[in-house]
Amino acid sequence: MKKSILFSFISVIFFCACSNNEISKEECLNKGMTYKYKTVLNYRTGEYENKFVCTK
């Protein structure tokens, strides 16, 4: 019983951490920040991808 509750709790936390946290361009500009992209390496595929970020 305790093992199944612990397993459920850990799996919920794991999948919550994998959610998409991308911010939209409008949200970024409304906060007075600049919206630009960086080229970053995706470790799973081994390819470079463009990732959009807000900077001051």
BELZIFEN-V155704 format. One record per run of one state. SS is the DSSP state (H for helix, E for strand, C for the rest). FROM is the first residue (numbers start at 1). LEN is the number of residues. Records with the same first field share a line. If there is no record, write none. Layout:
BEGIN
SS=FROM-LEN / FROM-LEN
END
This chain:
BEGIN
C=1-1 / 18-7 / 31-3 / 43-4 / 56-1
H=2-16 / 25-6
E=34-9 / 47-9
END
